[in-house]
Amino acid sequence: MVRKRLAKDIGPVFLSKLTPATLLPHALDEHDPLAAARADLFRQAQAACALGSPFVRDVLVAAARQLPRAPLLSMRLAIWQGDRASAAMALRVNGALHALARSGEVASLSALYAARSGDTDRAIADAFEAADATLAQFVDGPTQTNEVARSAALHAGLMLAAERFGHPLELLEIGSSAGLNLNLARYAYCLGGTSAGDPASTVRIAPHWHGPAPRRHPLRIASATGVDLTPLDVADPECCERLLAFVWADRDDRMVQLQAAIRLARLHPPRVERGDAADWLDAQLSRPQSAGITRAVIHSMVRQYLDAATRARIARAFAQAGARADERHPLVHLFYEWDEGRRKVELVLTTWPHGETRLLAHPDPYGDRVSWIG
Ligand SMILES: C[S@@+](CC[C@H](N)C(=O)[O-])C[C@H]1O[C@@H](n2cnc3c(N)ncnc32)[C@H](O)[C@@H]1O
């Protein structure tokens, strides 16, 4: 019964890794009002560990255990109506604790994060008792990573599109966050032995690459614009703090890469408008398109936040714009998203005219690894 309910809560992929000894005692209690929230934190803890972040695992497991010490935060998590995994509730808790640790407000928490070891339960309990309201407020906001490592797979996919049509790209991104991936042509890449992007860039991205190396094709970016419900401004230190808080605390490499991308974005500010993805895309795809420019819509780790109606509107906008596309006015849709079952991340490219769709790769959620099919 409990395993059946957990299967529903945490998904079949991770259930297979659970044994009675690894289950949280609380998650086994049918009557615990926080059971679902704890199972979610635990699922994310397992995922973080599998992705090479044992410190984040420890923090999330301690958070699950200490949750009753933060009544406001607990209430937010307990009454959450939507799909917790899609809304990344556990990642919001992780971001909230990281932000608090970086602020220095709770000494034992900051010390734990600085050392990445110690009495995790004690420090998390201190944080919950001292800063419940701050943490609860943080998780009310959306998950706002802006992971530039995802640019590697996106850049590789766009090289194929650029090679296919031979035109400069009009880049349109939905769910841009701070817009760091709109600067993707300004980064240097090593894609399984293929060098791409700007070799002189201060942002250097070299994911573990499996499968054949993609063919190099220079990208020419005619324009790059994005949209987000809550755009983050790289010129605003508070926005940057929020971005940094969403990086897993034991991933110094990602922290350094993000800081380099922020510095570059201050020199070349990405254009990110405030708005809803479906409204914005509808308007963008309805605008006249110059001949000899490929219109390329990209998005990464956004689809899970869009409701069914928004997804349907976006699909309709693509179908209509695709029907108008021709060789002089091509349309490209490249996405880096979880598949429907949240089992694998996919990089998928569709090109119009003709509406041909290809699965290009399975990257991991944060861009550390790319299994390229090409
Ligand atoms: C997990 S972040 C990913 C950001 C970026 N694409 C990346 O890969 O780093 C998801 C972003 O989608 C935005 N978002 C969620 N729903 C949206 C919507 N309906 N319209 C526009 N942006 C949305 C959020 O505000 C957030 O910045």
The ligand as an SDF file (V2000), in Angstrom:
LIG
                    3D

 27 29  0  0  0  0  0  0  0  0999 V2000
   13.7060   26.1210  -14.6900 C   0  0  0  0  0  0  0  0  0  0  0  0
   13.7100   27.7210  -15.3890 S   0  0  0  0  0  0  0  0  0  0  0  0
   14.6420   27.4220  -16.8570 C   0  0  0  0  0  0  0  0  0  0  0  0
   15.2970   28.6610  -17.3750 C   0  0  0  0  0  0  0  0  0  0  0  0
   16.1460   28.5010  -18.6350 C   0  0  0  0  0  0  0  0  0  0  0  0
   15.3270   28.1250  -19.7510 N   0  0  0  0  0  0  0  0  0  0  0  0
   17.2610   27.5240  -18.4210 C   0  0  0  0  0  0  0  0  0  0  0  0
   17.2860   26.4760  -19.0750 O   0  0  0  0  0  0  0  0  0  0  0  0
   18.1380   27.7820  -17.6080 O   0  0  0  0  0  0  0  0  0  0  0  0
   12.0530   27.9020  -15.9610 C   0  0  0  0  0  0  0  0  0  0  0  0
   11.6800   29.3280  -16.3430 C   0  0  0  0  0  0  0  0  0  0  0  0
   10.4200   29.2990  -16.9970 O   0  0  0  0  0  0  0  0  0  0  0  0
    9.6830   30.4440  -16.6170 C   0  0  0  0  0  0  0  0  0  0  0  0
    8.2550   30.2110  -16.8870 N   0  0  0  0  0  0  0  0  0  0  0  0
    7.4290   29.3310  -16.2790 C   0  0  0  0  0  0  0  0  0  0  0  0
    6.1910   29.4060  -16.8100 N   0  0  0  0  0  0  0  0  0  0  0  0
    6.2200   30.3430  -17.7920 C   0  0  0  0  0  0  0  0  0  0  0  0
    5.2610   30.8820  -18.6960 C   0  0  0  0  0  0  0  0  0  0  0  0
    3.9970   30.4560  -18.7080 N   0  0  0  0  0  0  0  0  0  0  0  0
    5.6490   31.8420  -19.5480 N   0  0  0  0  0  0  0  0  0  0  0  0
    6.9380   32.2950  -19.5440 C   0  0  0  0  0  0  0  0  0  0  0  0
    7.8790   31.8300  -18.7060 N   0  0  0  0  0  0  0  0  0  0  0  0
    7.5440   30.8680  -17.8330 C   0  0  0  0  0  0  0  0  0  0  0  0
   10.0390   30.6090  -15.1480 C   0  0  0  0  0  0  0  0  0  0  0  0
    9.7690   31.9310  -14.6980 O   0  0  0  0  0  0  0  0  0  0  0  0
   11.5120   30.2520  -15.1590 C   0  0  0  0  0  0  0  0  0  0  0  0
   12.3240   31.3850  -15.3390 O   0  0  0  0  0  0  0  0  0  0  0  0
  1  2  1  0
  2  3  1  0
  2 10  1  0
  3  4  1  0
  4  5  1  0
  5  6  1  0
  5  7  1  0
  7  8  2  0
  7  9  1  0
 10 11  1  0
 11 12  1  0
 11 26  1  0
 12 13  1  0
 13 14  1  0
 13 24  1  0
 14 15  1  0
 14 23  1  0
 15 16  2  0
 16 17  1  0
 17 18  1  0
 17 23  2  0
 18 19  1  0
 18 20  2  0
 20 21  1  0
 21 22  2  0
 22 23  1  0
 24 25  1  0
 24 26  1  0
 26 27  1  0
M  CHG  2   2   1   9  -1
M  END
$$$$
